[in-house]
Amino acid sequence: KNEVEQSPQNLTAQEGEFITINCSYSVGISALHWLQQHPGGGIVSLFMLSSGKKKHGRLIATINIQEKHSSLHITASHPRDSAVYICAVEGGGNKLVFGAGTILRVKS
Amino acid sequence: DTEVTQTPKHLVMGMTNKKSLKCEQHMGHRAMYWYKQKAKKPPELMFVYSYEKLSINESVPSRFSPECPNSSLLNLHLHALQPEDSALYLCASSQPGQLEKLFFGSGTQLSVL
């Protein structure tokens, strides 16, 4: 079993839909990260969470430390949101353990 | 300047070649990372340099040799690679212990023939 599990693996949505991507982890962590990777490689850090909730524009990330679970929500989705969304956990020592990623496609 | 610049963007090499990947940042970050990413898989950590010293080596084969000549530069020297080493190689930087501000380069797509 991987330390970080994401679901779904693939997600297709219609423009404007509300999207949720889930991440569960099995190890103790100091923080959880959500990252976005567009085709061609570039990875962008979206959020780092150690508790509660963060919001940036149409993106919302939440974490429940007791349940070892985090969600990334996208409101009013747009085709430009199409990308791979990766959950990664930080256990210390400058190391991130990555989930397998969720491939999101938003159709217009 | 919030960029991590990687060169080259694409590299094709034979199994007997020696080549180097280069990564540069001017954000004053003192931690730099090499990741390897196979197609449709998440990145895997290879090496971490902290204050120009190698702090993490994730049991990477010796045909990959990292070098951090100064606080802005990170190299990955490649020698006698195998076809299974073909992957996207990503460089990243941050302040040590501050992964909240982790910046990635666009990667070098490496093909080993």
Contacts between the chains, C-beta under 8 A, distances in Angstrom:
chain1	res1	chain2	res2	distance
A	31	B	99	7.0
A	31	B	100	7.4
A	33	B	99	6.7
A	33	B	100	7.9
A	33	B	102	7.5
A	40	B	106	6.8
A	41	B	37	7.8
A	41	B	88	5.5
A	41	B	90	6.8
A	41	B	106	4.9
A	41	B	107	3.7
A	41	B	109	7.3
A	42	B	104	6.7
A	42	B	105	8.0
A	42	B	106	4.8
A	42	B	107	7.6
A	43	B	43	7.5
A	43	B	90	6.8
A	43	B	92	7.7
A	43	B	104	4.0
A	44	B	104	7.4
A	45	B	100	7.4
A	45	B	101	7.3
A	45	B	102	5.2
A	45	B	103	7.4
A	45	B	104	7.8
A	48	B	99	6.7
A	48	B	100	4.0
A	86	B	42	5.9
A	86	B	43	8.0
A	88	B	42	7.8
A	90	B	99	5.5
A	93	B	55	7.7
A	93	B	56	6.9
A	94	B	31	5.6
A	94	B	33	7.4
A	94	B	48	5.1
A	94	B	50	6.4
A	94	B	55	6.9
A	94	B	56	6.8
A	94	B	94	7.6
A	94	B	96	6.3
A	94	B	97	6.5
A	94	B	99	6.9
A	95	B	45	6.1
A	95	B	48	7.3
A	95	B	56	6.6
A	96	B	45	7.0
A	96	B	99	6.4
A	96	B	102	7.8
A	98	B	42	3.6
A	98	B	43	5.7
A	98	B	44	7.7
A	99	B	42	6.3
A	100	B	41	7.1
A	100	B	42	5.6
A	101	B	42	5.6
